[in-house]
Amino acid sequence: MKITEFFKNLPPKHCHKCGEVIEEQHECYHNQCERCLSDLK
């Protein structure tokens, strides 16, 4: 299996707080969605 196939087959990341699917971005290590992160501010 190619490394690119491995990453494409990973399940979507979910918010630790509300369970919503997180739209991942390059170099993103958050475990909460944007809505839950903005509630912290």
SEBA-949086 format. One record per residue (C-alpha): residue number from 1; x, y, z. Coordinates in pm, 1 decimal. Layout:
+-----+----------+----------+----------+
!  nr !        x !        y !        z !
+-----+----------+----------+----------+
! NUM !        X !        Y !        Z !
...
+-----+----------+----------+----------+
REM end
This chain:
+-----+----------+----------+----------+
!  nr !        x !        y !        z !
+-----+----------+----------+----------+
!   1 !      0.0 !      0.0 !      0.0 !
!   2 !    128.1 !    343.2 !    -92.3 !
!   3 !    156.9 !    598.8 !    185.7 !
!   4 !    -87.4 !    828.6 !      3.1 !
!   5 !   -348.2 !    550.1 !     -2.9 !
!   6 !   -299.6 !    499.6 !    369.9 !
!   7 !   -377.8 !    864.9 !    447.5 !
!   8 !   -673.4 !    877.6 !    204.7 !
!   9 !   -828.9 !    575.7 !    378.5 !
!  10 !   -812.5 !    720.0 !    730.9 !
!  11 !  -1155.3 !    792.5 !    882.7 !
!  12 !  -1257.4 !   1157.9 !    919.2 !
!  13 !  -1150.5 !   1337.1 !   1235.0 !
!  14 !  -1431.3 !   1425.3 !   1480.1 !
!  15 !  -1452.3 !   1704.7 !   1735.9 !
!  16 !  -1370.3 !   1578.4 !   2083.2 !
!  17 !  -1637.0 !   1803.7 !   2237.9 !
!  18 !  -1942.4 !   1789.0 !   2006.7 !
!  19 !  -1864.0 !   1502.6 !   1766.6 !
!  20 !  -1888.3 !   1711.3 !   1448.3 !
!  21 !  -1656.9 !   1608.9 !   1162.2 !
!  22 !  -1354.8 !   1841.1 !   1155.8 !
!  23 !  -1246.6 !   1986.6 !    822.1 !
!  24 !   -875.4 !   1916.6 !    853.9 !
!  25 !   -610.7 !   2152.8 !    723.4 !
!  26 !   -237.4 !   2120.9 !    666.7 !
!  27 !    -42.9 !   2120.5 !    994.7 !
!  28 !   -367.6 !   2107.7 !   1196.9 !
!  29 !   -352.3 !   1922.9 !   1526.3 !
!  30 !   -675.7 !   2046.7 !   1685.5 !
!  31 !   -915.2 !   1794.2 !   1832.7 !
!  32 !  -1208.5 !   2038.8 !   1841.3 !
!  33 !  -1410.0 !   2199.7 !   1560.1 !
!  34 !  -1399.7 !   2572.6 !   1485.3 !
!  35 !  -1732.5 !   2631.2 !   1666.5 !
!  36 !  -1611.9 !   2468.4 !   1990.1 !
!  37 !  -1275.7 !   2644.3 !   1966.5 !
!  38 !  -1449.9 !   2982.8 !   1928.3 !
!  39 !  -1661.6 !   2906.0 !   2238.4 !
!  40 !  -1337.5 !   2891.0 !   2438.9 !
!  41 !  -1245.9 !   3252.0 !   2354.4 !
+-----+----------+----------+----------+
REM end
